[in-house]
């Protein structure tokens, strides 16, 4: 389905919300989404894990946050955690897909995302899935005498009967991490959430429970979703995003990760959109209960963080940014 066809029919935007940090982030997500997309024809859906044996407490969104989300037109849709839960909360994005309407195109976003422009400007091709390229070479971590990038990734393609060679970016040198299909799972899309979610779950569980020998020294926590995702996308005929998707992680969305990082490295426009969207008193009254929002945004400590960095010459590794903020006593999540 072309981007224009999807725009006429509408598609669903999906994120995860639950008690604690993700609930507060979901309100920021919904507030900036509605500000940037007032006439969006699809549905804004917030997946909510339900109480069960895999959650030690109640993961449902608190009532004041729920009221704000519904005020922004978000539909809070429950789903059961059967395989991941508290031990691997990143699995929410995998299991939550089953709660979406079957056969309707969807775009998943991590909840720590701001909307800085309309999604109507993004050329989604829902027949060819893709995901975010805003990532670092976090996985695999090579051991001195262990297999290299190629052998590690090829073992996974072989496990699922996928064509490894066609996944490679041959403009990058052999054994350089960017040669291999690897995404940030901060956004991805496809024409059917059930088909995508079922395969994502199958692959993730197979990797977690029966990994190839080449992965014996590799950690899958928290990387399991990002290890499985490129395999799923490749299996459906997708791949690296093309220029029509440049607005994601660009002029349309901002995956800020944490509020201190947002102020350290994101654009003036992203900061302005955040502060404007959550300024009204009914929103502020609820969101200031979350310490990072209270300190970083409402008490403007974020601007002190902002002055520490030159956004035209940021450190290449995120850890260096974090360490600078921590030394100033302003790191919080």
C-alpha positions in Angstrom: 0.0 0.0 0.0 1.5 3.3 -1.0 1.9 6.3 1.3 -0.9 8.2 -0.4 -3.3 5.2 -0.4 -2.7 4.7 3.3 -3.2 8.4 4.0 -6.7 8.3 2.4 -7.7 5.1 4.3 -5.9 6.0 7.5 -3.6 3.9 9.7 -3.2 3.4 13.4 -0.5 5.0 15.5 0.5 2.7 18.4 2.6 3.2 21.6 2.8 1.5 25.0 1.7 3.1 28.3 1.7 1.7 31.8 2.1 2.8 35.4 5.2 4.9 36.1 7.5 6.5 33.5 5.8 5.1 30.4 2.4 6.6 31.6 3.9 10.1 31.8 5.7 9.7 28.6 2.5 8.5 26.9 0.8 11.8 27.8 3.7 13.8 26.3 3.5 11.5 23.2 -0.3 12.1 22.9 -0.1 15.9 23.5 2.6 16.5 20.9 0.9 14.0 18.5 -2.4 15.9 18.6 -0.7 19.3 18.3 1.2 18.1 15.1 -1.7 16.0 13.7 -5.0 17.7 14.5 -6.8 16.1 11.6 -5.2 12.6 11.7 -7.7 10.2 10.1 -6.6 7.1 11.9 -6.6 6.0 15.5 -4.1 6.8 18.3 -3.9 3.6 20.4 -2.0 3.2 23.7 -1.4 -0.5 24.5 -1.7 -1.2 28.2 -0.4 -4.5 29.8 -2.8 -6.0 32.3 -2.1 -7.5 35.7 -0.9 -11.1 35.7 1.7 -13.5 36.9 4.5 -11.8 34.9 4.0 -8.4 36.6 4.7 -8.2 40.4 2.4 -5.1 40.7 -0.4 -3.5 38.7 1.0 -2.2 35.4 -2.1 -0.3 34.4 -1.9 3.4 33.8 -2.9 5.6 36.7 -6.3 7.3 36.6 -5.1 11.0 36.2 -2.8 10.0 33.3 -5.6 7.9 31.8 -7.9 10.9 31.8 -5.4 13.1 30.0 -4.7 10.5 27.4 -8.4 10.1 26.7 -8.7 13.8 26.5 -6.2 13.7 23.6 -8.4 11.1 21.9 -6.1 8.2 22.7 -7.7 4.8 22.9 -6.3 2.7 25.8 -6.3 -0.9 24.7 -5.5 -3.8 27.1 -3.3 -6.7 26.3 -2.0 -9.8 28.2 1.7 -10.4 28.9 2.2 -14.1 28.3 5.9 -14.3 27.6 7.8 -11.2 28.8 6.3 -8.9 31.4 8.4 -7.3 34.1 11.5 -9.3 33.4 11.7 -8.0 29.8 9.4 -4.9 29.5 10.7 -4.2 26.0 8.6 -7.2 25.0 5.5 -5.0 25.5 6.0 -3.7 21.9 5.9 -7.3 20.7 3.0 -8.7 22.6 1.0 -5.5 22.4 0.6 -5.8 18.6 -2.0 -8.5 19.1 -4.3 -5.9 20.6 -4.4 -3.8 17.4 -7.1 -4.3 14.7 -6.1 -7.1 12.3 -5.4 -6.1 8.7 -5.1 -2.4 9.4 -1.8 -0.7 8.8 0.0 0.5 11.9 3.1 2.5 12.9 4.6 1.7 16.3 6.5 4.4 18.1 8.4 4.1 21.4 6.6 6.2 23.9 9.6 8.5 24.4 8.8 10.2 21.1 7.8 13.8 20.3 5.9 14.8 17.2 7.4 17.8 15.6 5.5 17.7 12.3 2.5 16.0 10.6 2.7 12.3 9.7 0.9 13.1 6.4 4.3 14.2 5.1 5.8 10.7 5.6 5.7 8.3 2.6 4.9 5.0 4.2 4.8 2.0 2.0 3.0 -0.5 4.3 3.8 -3.4 2.1 7.5 -2.8 2.7 8.3 -2.5 6.5 11.2 -0.6 7.8 12.5 0.7 11.1 14.6 3.4 12.7 18.2 3.8 11.7 18.9 6.1 14.7 21.1 3.6 16.4 24.7 2.8 17.6 26.6 -0.4 17.1 25.3 -1.9 20.4 24.9 -5.5 19.3 26.7 -7.9 18.9 29.6 -7.2 21.2 32.5 -9.1 19.8 34.7 -11.3 21.9 38.4 -11.6 21.2 38.2 -15.2 20.0 34.5 -15.3 19.2 32.7 -15.1 15.9 32.6 -11.7 14.0 29.6 -9.6 13.0 29.1 -11.6 9.8 29.1 -15.1 11.4 26.9 -13.9 14.2 24.2 -12.4 12.0 24.4 -15.1 9.4 23.7 -17.7 12.1 20.4 -16.0 12.8 19.4 -15.7 9.1 20.2 -19.4 8.7 18.1 -20.3 11.7 15.0 -18.7 10.2 15.7 -19.7 6.6 16.3 -16.1 5.4 18.6 -14.9 2.7 21.5 -13.3 4.6 23.4 -12.0 1.5 20.5 -9.7 0.4 20.4 -8.0 3.8 23.9 -6.6 3.6 24.8 -3.0 2.8 27.8 -3.6 0.6 28.8 0.0 0.6 30.1 -0.7 4.1 33.3 -2.8 4.6 33.2 -6.4 5.8 33.0 -6.7 9.6 31.9 -3.1 10.1 28.7 -3.1 12.1 26.7 -0.9 9.7 27.1 -3.5 6.9 24.6 -5.6 8.7 20.8 -4.9 9.0 20.4 -3.4 12.4 17.7 -1.0 13.7 16.6 0.9 16.6 13.2 -0.4 17.5 11.9 3.1 18.3 9.6 2.9 15.3 8.5 0.3 12.7 5.5 -0.3 10.6 3.6 -2.9 8.4 0.3 -3.5 6.8 -1.0 -5.9 9.5 -0.1 -5.9 13.2 -1.1 -9.5 13.8 1.1 -10.9 11.1 4.0 -8.8 12.1 3.5 -9.4 15.8 3.2 -13.1 15.5 6.4 -13.4 13.6 8.2 -10.9 15.9 7.1 -13.0 18.9 8.1 -16.3 17.2 11.5 -15.0 16.3 12.2 -13.3 19.7 11.2 -16.4 21.6 13.3 -18.7 19.4 16.3 -16.5 19.8 15.8 -16.2 23.6 15.2 -19.9 24.2 17.2 -21.6 21.5 19.9 -19.3 20.2 22.5 -20.4 17.7 25.9 -21.4 19.2 27.4 -18.2 17.7 25.4 -16.2 20.3 26.7 -18.1 23.3 28.7 -15.0 24.6 26.1 -12.4 23.6 23.7 -10.7 26.0 20.1 -10.4 24.8 19.0 -8.1 27.6 18.0 -5.4 26.6 18.8 -6.1 22.9 16.4 -9.0 22.1 13.8 -6.9 20.3 16.5 -5.2 18.2 18.1 -8.5 17.3 14.8 -10.0 16.2 13.4 -6.9 14.5 15.7 -6.8 11.4 15.0 -10.5 10.8 11.3 -9.9 10.9 11.5 -6.9 8.6 13.7 -8.8 6.1 11.3 -11.7 6.2 8.4 -9.5 5.0 10.5 -8.1 2.2 11.4 -4.8 4.0 14.7 -3.2 4.8 16.5 0.0 5.4 14.2 3.1 5.2 14.4 5.2 2.0 14.2 9.0 1.6 10.4 9.1 1.8 10.7 8.1 5.5 13.3 10.8 6.3 10.8 12.8 8.4 10.9 10.0 11.0 13.8 10.9 13.3 13.8 14.1 11.4 11.3 16.9 10.8 8.3 14.8 11.9 9.3 12.8 15.0 12.0 13.0 17.7 12.9 9.9 19.6 14.4 11.7 22.6 14.9 8.6 24.9 15.0 10.5 28.2 14.3 14.1 29.1 17.9 15.0 30.1 19.0 13.7 26.7 16.3 15.7 24.9 17.7 18.9 26.3 21.3 17.9 25.7 21.0 17.1 22.0 17.7 17.7 20.3 16.7 20.8 18.3 15.3 24.1 19.7 12.1 23.2 17.9 11.7 19.9 19.8 12.3 21.7 23.1 9.7 24.4 22.2 7.1 21.8 21.1 7.6 19.8 24.3 7.3 22.8 26.6 4.3 24.3 24.7 2.4 21.0 24.6 2.5 20.3 28.3 2.3 23.9 29.6 -1.5 24.1 30.2 -2.3 23.9 33.9 -4.5 20.7 33.8 -1.6 18.8 32.2 1.1 20.4 34.4 -0.8 19.5 37.6 -0.5 15.8 36.7 2.8 15.7 35.0 4.8 17.5 37.7 4.2 14.5 39.9 6.9 12.8 37.8 10.3 14.1 39.1 12.1 14.3 35.7 9.3 16.4 34.2 9.1 18.5 37.3 12.8 19.3 37.5 13.9 19.1 33.9 11.0 20.8 32.2 8.8 22.7 34.6 11.7 24.0 36.8 13.8 24.5 33.6 16.8 22.5 34.7 16.8 21.3 31.2 18.1 24.6 30.0 21.1 24.3 32.3 21.8 20.9 30.6 21.3 22.5 27.2 24.1 25.1 28.0 26.6 22.2 28.6 26.6 21.0 25.0 27.3 22.3 21.5 24.6 20.6 19.4 26.7 21.1 16.3 29.6 19.1 17.9 28.1 16.5 20.3 30.1 13.6 21.6 29.9 10.6 19.3 28.9 8.2 22.0 25.7 8.8 24.1 27.5 7.6 27.2 29.7 10.6 27.1 26.6 12.9 27.1 25.1 10.9 30.0 28.4 11.2 32.1 28.5 15.0 31.6 24.9 15.4 32.8 25.6 13.0 35.8 28.6 15.0 36.9 26.3 18.1 37.0 23.8 16.2 39.2 21.0 16.5 36.7 20.7 13.0 35.4 17.3 11.4 36.1 14.9 9.0 34.5 
